[in-house]
Amino acid sequence: MDIELFNARWLAAWTAKDVPGLVEFYAADCVYKDPQTADGLVGRDALGGYLTGLFGATPAMTYTPDEVWPIPGGFCGRWYCDIEGGARLRGFDLVILRDGLIALNEVYTHTVSA
């Protein structure tokens, strides 16, 4: 698998706020964790519901891949997110893959200068 291409396509789906397309990157029994989901979410349905609410409550965001590193079972990816209105995030994903789909996704973010 070309993890750079996978990561770029996946982040493009985040930028597009394409919930149906985005959840297709995830395994049916995926585990998703970010700073807003303290205990994480399990499964595509839970993830899709969360993303629908998140995307409906947030302005336009543009995700730009920075670097990816292969790790056993997946990759780590670093990115920037430019948020409409001027805010900017730096993020990092731990991604564990199973059969070409995301089985585990842990997201870490912090604000940086725009």
C-alpha positions in Angstrom: 0.0 0.0 0.0 1.2 3.5 -0.8 0.7 5.2 2.5 1.4 8.7 1.2 -1.3 8.3 -1.4 -3.7 6.7 1.1 -3.0 9.5 3.6 -3.5 12.3 0.9 -6.8 10.8 -0.3 -8.0 10.3 3.3 -7.1 13.9 4.3 -8.9 15.2 1.1 -12.0 13.5 2.3 -11.6 15.3 5.7 -11.3 18.6 3.8 -14.4 17.8 1.7 -16.3 16.9 4.9 -17.4 13.8 3.0 -18.8 11.7 5.7 -19.9 8.7 3.6 -16.6 8.7 1.7 -14.6 9.2 4.8 -16.1 6.3 6.8 -15.2 4.0 3.8 -11.6 4.4 4.8 -12.4 2.8 8.2 -13.0 -0.9 9.1 -16.6 -1.7 10.2 -15.3 -2.2 13.8 -12.8 0.7 13.8 -11.8 2.5 16.9 -11.4 6.3 16.6 -10.0 8.6 19.3 -9.5 12.4 19.2 -9.4 15.1 21.9 -13.2 15.5 21.8 -13.9 11.7 22.2 -12.3 10.9 25.5 -13.3 7.2 25.5 -13.1 6.9 21.7 -15.8 5.7 19.3 -16.3 2.2 18.0 -17.6 1.3 14.6 -18.4 3.2 11.4 -21.9 4.1 12.5 -20.6 5.9 15.6 -17.8 7.6 13.6 -20.3 8.7 10.9 -22.6 10.2 13.5 -19.8 12.0 15.2 -18.4 13.4 12.0 -21.8 14.6 10.8 -22.2 16.6 14.0 -18.6 17.8 13.9 -18.6 18.9 10.3 -22.0 20.7 10.8 -20.6 22.7 13.7 -17.2 23.7 12.2 -16.2 26.1 9.5 -14.4 25.0 6.3 -11.1 23.3 7.1 -8.3 22.4 4.7 -6.0 19.5 5.6 -2.6 19.4 4.1 -0.4 16.3 4.5 3.1 17.0 5.9 4.9 13.7 6.5 4.1 10.0 6.9 6.2 7.3 8.5 5.5 3.6 8.1 5.2 1.7 11.4 4.4 -2.0 12.0 0.8 -2.4 10.9 0.2 1.1 9.6 1.6 4.6 9.6 1.9 7.8 11.5 1.0 11.0 9.6 1.6 14.6 10.4 -0.5 17.4 8.8 -1.7 21.0 9.0 -5.3 22.1 9.1 -6.1 25.6 8.1 -9.5 26.7 9.5 -11.6 29.3 7.8 -11.2 32.5 9.9 -7.5 32.2 10.4 -6.8 29.4 13.0 -4.3 26.7 12.2 -3.8 23.3 13.7 -0.9 20.9 13.6 -2.0 17.3 13.8 -0.7 13.8 14.1 -2.5 10.6 13.4 -1.6 7.1 14.6 -3.2 4.8 12.0 -3.3 1.0 12.3 -4.5 -0.7 9.2 -6.2 -4.1 8.7 -7.0 -5.3 5.2 -6.3 -1.9 3.7 -8.8 -0.1 6.1 -8.2 1.9 9.3 -8.8 -0.3 12.3 -7.4 2.2 14.8 -7.1 6.0 14.4 -5.8 8.2 17.3 -5.6 11.9 16.6 -3.5 14.4 18.4 -3.6 18.2 17.7 -2.4 21.5 18.8 -2.8 25.1 17.7 0.0 26.8 15.8 0.6 30.3 14.3 -1.3 30.8 11.1 
